[in-house]
Amino acid sequence: MNKNIIIKSIAALTILTSVTGVGTTMVEGIQQTAKAEHNVKLIKNTNVAPYNGIVSIGSGTGFIVGKNTIVTNKHVVAGMEIGAHIIAHPNGEYNNGGFYKVKKIVRYAGKEDIAILHVEDKAVHPKK
């Protein structure tokens, strides 16, 4: 009879331990989600930096990710050389945000289809 009590006690303890662990994990997940919601910011005007980040590169596009830094696909810049021009399109519309001269091209090696462009600070041709 002592064996049955010991086996039942171990089984009950195992169940309680596993249920308690699941409950704690679920509570921690909820708390993390609640914290993240406080960091949400409403974007009211996409015509100002850093949200006006679309550029035209030949027949492709790129996205501004930092000061004078654009991420695009490697196949988009396959034939591009330093000194080429790209066109900025604020707010994703086809309006002239200026022509910018490419000063550095970083094509990632391997299968990844990604490239980074660095452009001059000032537009070659001002906005019209």
C-alpha positions as CSV (number, residue, x, y, z in Angstrom):
1,M,0.0,0.0,0.0
2,N,2.9,2.4,0.6
3,K,4.0,1.9,-3.0
4,N,0.6,3.1,-4.3
5,I,0.7,6.2,-2.1
6,I,4.3,7.0,-3.2
7,I,3.4,6.5,-6.9
8,K,0.3,8.6,-6.6
9,S,2.2,11.3,-4.8
10,I,4.9,11.4,-7.4
11,A,2.3,11.6,-10.2
12,A,0.4,14.4,-8.5
13,L,3.6,16.3,-7.9
14,T,4.7,15.9,-11.5
15,I,1.3,17.2,-12.7
16,L,1.3,20.2,-10.4
17,T,4.9,21.1,-11.4
18,S,4.1,21.0,-15.1
19,V,0.9,22.9,-14.8
20,T,2.5,25.6,-12.7
21,G,5.3,26.1,-15.3
22,V,2.8,26.5,-18.1
23,G,0.8,29.1,-16.2
24,T,3.9,31.1,-15.5
25,T,5.0,31.1,-19.1
26,M,1.6,32.3,-20.3
27,V,1.6,35.1,-17.8
28,E,5.1,36.2,-18.8
29,G,4.1,36.2,-22.5
30,I,1.1,38.4,-21.8
31,Q,3.2,40.9,-19.8
32,Q,5.7,41.1,-22.6
33,T,3.0,41.9,-25.1
34,A,1.5,44.6,-22.9
35,K,5.0,46.3,-22.6
36,A,5.4,46.3,-26.4
37,E,2.1,48.0,-27.0
38,H,3.3,51.1,-25.1
39,N,6.1,51.6,-27.7
40,V,3.7,52.0,-30.6
41,K,3.8,55.4,-32.2
42,L,1.2,56.9,-34.6
43,I,2.8,58.2,-37.9
44,K,0.8,61.2,-38.9
45,N,2.9,62.5,-41.8
46,T,4.8,60.2,-44.1
47,N,6.2,63.1,-46.1
48,V,9.0,63.7,-43.5
49,A,12.1,61.6,-42.8
50,P,12.6,58.8,-42.1
51,Y,9.2,57.7,-43.6
52,N,9.7,59.1,-47.1
53,G,12.0,56.3,-48.0
54,I,11.3,55.0,-51.5
55,V,13.7,55.4,-54.3
56,S,13.7,54.4,-58.0
57,I,16.8,52.5,-59.2
58,G,16.5,51.8,-62.9
59,S,13.5,49.5,-63.1
60,G,13.6,48.5,-59.5
61,T,13.1,50.1,-56.1
62,G,15.0,50.6,-52.8
63,F,14.2,51.7,-49.3
64,I,16.1,54.3,-47.3
65,V,17.2,52.7,-44.0
66,G,19.6,55.4,-42.7
67,K,21.3,58.6,-43.6
68,N,22.4,58.2,-47.3
69,T,21.9,54.5,-47.1
70,I,19.5,52.5,-49.3
71,V,18.7,48.7,-49.3
72,T,17.7,47.1,-52.5
73,N,18.1,43.8,-54.4
74,K,21.4,42.7,-55.8
75,H,19.8,42.0,-59.2
76,V,18.5,45.7,-59.3
77,V,22.1,47.0,-59.2
78,A,23.7,44.3,-61.3
79,G,25.0,46.6,-64.0
80,M,25.2,49.8,-61.8
81,E,28.5,51.6,-61.3
82,I,29.6,54.3,-58.8
83,G,28.4,57.7,-60.0
84,A,25.1,56.4,-61.3
85,H,22.0,58.3,-60.2
86,I,18.9,57.2,-58.3
87,I,15.6,59.1,-58.0
88,A,13.9,59.7,-54.6
89,H,10.1,59.4,-54.5
90,P,8.8,60.8,-51.2
91,N,5.7,59.1,-49.8
92,G,5.9,56.4,-52.5
93,E,4.4,58.7,-55.2
94,Y,6.1,59.3,-58.5
95,N,7.2,62.8,-57.9
96,N,10.7,64.2,-58.2
97,G,12.4,64.1,-54.9
98,G,15.7,64.7,-56.5
99,F,18.5,62.7,-58.2
100,Y,21.2,61.3,-55.9
101,K,24.6,60.2,-57.0
102,V,25.7,56.7,-55.9
103,K,29.1,56.8,-54.1
104,K,29.4,53.2,-52.9
105,I,27.7,49.9,-53.8
106,V,27.9,46.8,-51.5
107,R,26.7,43.6,-53.1
108,Y,26.4,40.8,-50.7
109,A,28.2,37.6,-51.7
110,G,26.4,34.3,-52.0
111,K,22.8,33.6,-52.9
112,E,21.2,36.5,-50.9
113,D,19.6,39.0,-53.3
114,I,20.5,42.1,-51.3
115,A,22.6,45.2,-51.9
116,I,23.3,48.4,-50.1
117,L,23.9,51.7,-51.7
118,H,25.4,54.8,-50.2
119,V,24.6,58.1,-51.9
120,E,25.8,61.7,-51.7
121,D,24.2,64.1,-49.2
122,K,22.8,66.6,-51.7
123,A,20.5,66.0,-54.7
124,V,22.3,66.5,-58.0
125,H,19.1,68.1,-59.4
126,P,16.9,70.0,-56.9
127,K,13.2,69.2,-56.5
128,K,10.9,70.9,-59.0
